[in-house]
Amino acid sequence: MEQTFSILFFLLASYSVIANDSIQTLGTWMSSNKKTPWYYLALFASLGLIITVCYSWFAYDGDISYGRLAKIPYQPVQWYHGLAPLILILLTRLGIPVSTSFLILATFASSVVLESMLIKSIVGYAVSAITAYIFWILISKVLDEKASIRDKNKEMWKKLQWVSTGFLWWSWLTHDVANISVFLPRQISWQMLLLIIVFFTSIIFFIFREGGGKIQKIVLSKTNTKYVRSATIIDFVYALILFFFKELNSIPMSTTWVFIGLLTGREMAITTLSKHRKMKKLFPMVSADFGKLVIGMTVSVLIALGVNYLAK
């Protein structure tokens, strides 16, 4: 029964995590490449996922989480561990950008690890918001995001966007695959690796066929995210921030908090520079996104407390 729960909840977590969080990394790329057939985009994302997961399996002795579960040892999976991915699927369908790291890992992590995750995520939100604010203030001096791209530069920007998206997709996967593989033993066989790759790829193609789902609306609501230059810059800055925190330590963190912080800082910079936009119009958008993060955090903590109560 334990093995059945492990595989079943892994499948649920795979869909819920990728559906909720992958849009953070692929959303701006999708929105600025609507003229490209969705299956080409899905194929590119799938190849990146396969390479990333396989590299971790080879480099970390059968572990596909890049060692991010080092402080969360494997424990027998019980029926109550399935509450987290089920609730995550519900919140995803409602369009709430909940932190999958807290919602999934909180049911397995100790209070010490959970506290470290929380601190790292809050710092990630602050760092990404400040970085984005400063960065967009600086680039506004040399780049007008609303201006049309010269014909001779269009192809260059498209190539740069695909490169930055690939870098970001890899950076994100090295963080969030841990949220899925926590249901599995830390070392898996090559047969299991093959099944995981097939299932992951199926999810990617399904998400792209749906156009990203409701989480994608948060990306589209932000200024100019559908333009190739803006999308490229957003992806590159986000990837650098995730890479920094990946190298910092192995403690898992919420990439959702980093992503929302990035968009918040960018919107604040655009509002600061604009003569027509006022700060009072920005705060409803920022507070709404932050409110959703708080809701997700609250739900995650309640689930973790409930699971720990059932476990005892």
C-alpha positions in Angstrom: 0.0 0.0 0.0 2.9 2.3 0.8 4.3 1.9 -2.7 0.9 2.5 -4.2 0.5 5.7 -2.3 4.0 6.8 -3.3 3.4 6.4 -7.0 -0.2 7.7 -7.0 0.7 10.9 -5.0 3.8 11.4 -7.1 1.6 11.4 -10.3 -0.8 13.9 -8.6 2.1 16.1 -7.5 3.7 16.0 -10.9 0.6 17.5 -12.5 -0.2 19.9 -9.8 3.4 21.3 -9.4 4.1 21.6 -13.1 0.7 23.1 -13.9 1.0 25.7 -11.2 4.7 26.6 -11.3 5.9 26.0 -14.9 3.9 29.0 -16.1 6.1 31.2 -14.0 9.1 30.2 -16.2 7.3 29.6 -19.5 4.4 32.1 -19.3 6.1 35.2 -20.7 7.7 33.0 -23.5 4.3 31.5 -24.3 2.6 34.9 -24.4 5.2 36.4 -26.8 5.2 33.4 -29.1 1.5 32.9 -29.8 2.2 32.7 -33.6 4.4 29.6 -33.0 2.4 26.3 -33.0 1.9 25.2 -29.4 3.4 21.8 -30.0 6.7 23.3 -31.1 6.9 25.2 -27.8 5.9 22.0 -25.9 8.6 20.0 -27.6 11.3 22.6 -26.7 10.1 22.6 -23.0 10.0 18.8 -22.9 13.6 18.5 -24.3 14.8 20.9 -21.6 13.0 18.9 -18.9 14.4 15.6 -20.1 18.0 16.9 -20.2 17.7 18.5 -16.8 16.2 15.5 -15.0 18.5 13.0 -16.6 21.6 15.1 -15.7 20.5 15.1 -12.1 19.9 11.4 -12.1 23.4 10.7 -13.4 25.2 13.4 -11.4 23.5 12.7 -8.0 23.5 8.9 -8.1 19.9 8.4 -9.0 18.4 11.5 -7.3 16.4 13.7 -9.7 16.1 16.5 -7.1 19.6 18.0 -7.5 20.2 17.1 -3.8 17.6 19.6 -2.6 16.0 17.0 -0.4 19.2 16.3 1.6 17.6 17.7 4.8 14.2 16.0 4.1 14.9 12.2 4.3 12.5 9.8 2.6 9.7 8.6 4.8 6.9 6.1 4.1 4.1 7.8 2.2 0.7 7.6 3.9 -2.8 8.5 2.6 -2.8 11.9 4.3 0.3 13.0 2.3 -2.0 13.1 -0.8 -4.0 16.0 0.6 -1.3 18.5 -0.5 -1.3 17.7 -4.2 -5.1 17.4 -4.3 -5.6 20.8 -2.8 -2.8 22.2 -5.1 -4.7 21.0 -8.1 -7.9 22.8 -6.8 -6.0 26.0 -6.2 -4.4 25.8 -9.6 -7.7 25.5 -11.3 -8.9 28.6 -9.4 -5.9 30.5 -10.6 -4.2 31.0 -7.2 -0.4 31.1 -7.5 0.2 29.0 -4.4 3.8 28.1 -3.3 4.1 24.4 -4.2 7.3 24.2 -2.1 5.5 25.0 1.1 2.3 23.1 0.2 4.0 19.9 -0.8 7.3 19.8 1.2 5.7 21.2 4.4 4.0 17.8 5.0 7.4 16.1 5.0 9.8 18.7 6.4 10.7 19.3 10.0 9.8 22.6 11.7 13.5 23.6 11.5 13.7 23.0 7.7 10.3 24.6 7.2 11.4 27.8 9.0 14.6 27.9 6.9 12.4 27.5 3.7 10.2 30.4 4.9 13.1 32.7 5.6 14.8 31.9 2.3 11.5 32.5 0.4 10.9 35.8 2.0 14.4 36.9 1.3 13.9 35.7 -2.3 10.8 37.9 -2.7 12.6 40.9 -1.4 15.8 40.3 -3.4 13.8 39.8 -6.7 11.6 42.8 -6.1 14.6 45.1 -5.4 16.6 43.7 -8.2 13.8 44.1 -10.7 13.1 47.6 -9.6 16.7 48.7 -10.0 17.2 46.8 -13.2 14.2 48.2 -15.0 15.1 51.7 -13.9 18.6 51.3 -15.4 17.5 49.7 -18.7 14.9 52.3 -19.2 17.8 54.7 -20.0 18.8 52.6 -23.0 15.7 50.6 -24.0 12.1 51.6 -24.7 10.2 48.4 -24.2 7.1 49.9 -26.0 9.1 50.9 -29.1 9.0 48.7 -32.1 11.9 46.4 -32.7 13.9 47.1 -35.9 13.5 44.5 -38.5 17.2 43.6 -38.5 17.0 43.0 -34.7 13.8 40.9 -34.6 15.5 37.6 -35.3 18.2 38.3 -32.7 15.7 39.1 -30.0 13.7 35.9 -30.8 16.9 33.8 -30.5 17.9 35.5 -27.2 14.4 34.8 -25.8 14.6 31.1 -26.5 18.1 31.1 -24.9 16.9 32.9 -21.8 13.8 30.7 -21.5 16.0 27.6 -21.7 18.2 29.0 -18.9 15.3 29.9 -16.8 13.5 26.5 -17.4 16.7 24.7 -16.2 17.1 27.0 -13.2 13.5 26.4 -12.1 13.6 22.7 -12.6 16.7 22.4 -10.4 14.5 23.9 -7.6 11.0 22.5 -8.1 11.6 18.9 -9.2 12.2 18.4 -5.4 8.6 19.2 -4.8 7.6 16.2 -6.9 10.3 13.7 -6.1 9.7 14.0 -2.3 7.2 11.2 -2.7 9.8 8.8 -4.2 12.9 7.2 -2.7 16.0 9.5 -3.1 17.5 7.0 -5.6 15.4 5.7 -8.4 16.0 3.0 -11.1 16.4 3.8 -14.8 13.0 2.2 -15.5 11.4 4.6 -13.0 13.3 7.5 -14.6 11.9 6.6 -18.0 8.4 6.4 -16.7 8.8 9.8 -15.0 10.1 11.4 -18.2 7.2 10.1 -20.2 4.7 11.4 -17.7 6.4 14.8 -17.3 6.4 15.2 -21.1 2.7 14.3 -21.3 1.9 17.0 -18.7 3.9 19.6 -20.6 2.1 18.9 -23.8 -1.3 19.1 -22.0 -0.5 22.4 -20.4 0.7 24.0 -23.6 -2.4 22.8 -25.5 -4.5 24.5 -22.8 -2.6 27.7 -23.3 -1.2 27.8 -19.7 -4.5 27.8 -17.8 -5.6 30.4 -15.3 -2.2 31.1 -13.8 -1.2 32.5 -17.2 -3.6 35.4 -16.7 -1.3 36.8 -13.9 1.5 37.0 -16.4 -0.6 38.5 -19.1 -1.9 41.2 -16.7 1.6 42.7 -16.3 2.8 45.4 -18.6 4.3 44.3 -21.9 5.0 40.7 -20.9 3.7 39.6 -24.3 6.5 41.5 -26.1 9.6 39.6 -27.0 12.1 42.0 -25.4 10.2 42.3 -22.2 9.7 38.5 -22.0 13.4 37.9 -22.7 14.6 40.4 -20.0 12.1 39.0 -17.4 13.2 35.4 -18.0 16.9 36.3 -17.8 16.7 38.2 -14.6 14.4 35.5 -13.0 16.9 32.8 -14.1 19.8 34.6 -12.6 18.0 35.1 -9.2 17.0 31.4 -9.1 20.6 30.4 -10.0 22.0 32.6 -7.2 19.7 30.9 -4.6 20.4 27.5 -6.0 24.1 28.0 -5.4 23.5 29.6 -2.0 22.5 26.4 -0.3 20.4 23.2 -0.7 17.4 24.4 1.3 14.3 24.4 -0.9 12.5 27.7 -1.4 9.4 29.0 -3.0 10.1 30.0 -6.6 6.5 31.5 -6.7 7.5 34.1 -4.2 10.6 35.0 -6.3 8.5 35.2 -9.4 5.8 37.5 -7.9 8.5 39.6 -6.3 10.1 40.0 -9.7 6.9 41.2 -11.4 6.1 43.5 -8.4 9.5 45.2 -8.6 9.2 45.6 -12.4 5.7 47.1 -12.2 6.9 49.5 -9.5 9.8 50.6 -11.7 7.5 51.2 -14.7 5.1 53.1 -12.5 7.9 55.3 -11.1 9.1 56.1 -14.6 5.6 56.8 -16.0 4.1 60.2 -16.1 0.6 58.8 -16.5 0.5 55.9 -14.1 0.1 56.6 -10.4 1.3 54.5 -7.5 -2.2 54.3 -6.0 -3.3 52.3 -9.1 -0.4 49.9 -8.7 -1.1 48.9 -5.1 -4.4 47.0 -5.8 -2.5 44.8 -8.3 0.5 44.2 -6.0 -1.7 43.6 -2.9 -3.9 41.2 -4.9 -0.9 39.1 -5.9 0.7 39.2 -2.5 -2.7 38.3 -0.9 -2.8 35.2 -3.0 0.7 34.3 -1.8 -0.4 34.7 1.8 -3.5 32.6 1.2 -1.3 29.9 -0.3 1.1 30.1 2.7 -1.7 29.9 5.2 -3.2 26.8 3.4 0.2 25.2 3.3 0.8 25.7 7.0 -2.7 24.4 7.9 -2.2 21.3 5.8 1.3 20.7 7.4 -0.2 21.0 10.8 -3.1 18.7 9.8 -0.8 16.0 8.4 1.5 16.1 11.4 -1.6 15.7 13.7 -2.7 12.7 11.6 0.8 11.2 11.7 0.8 11.3 15.5 
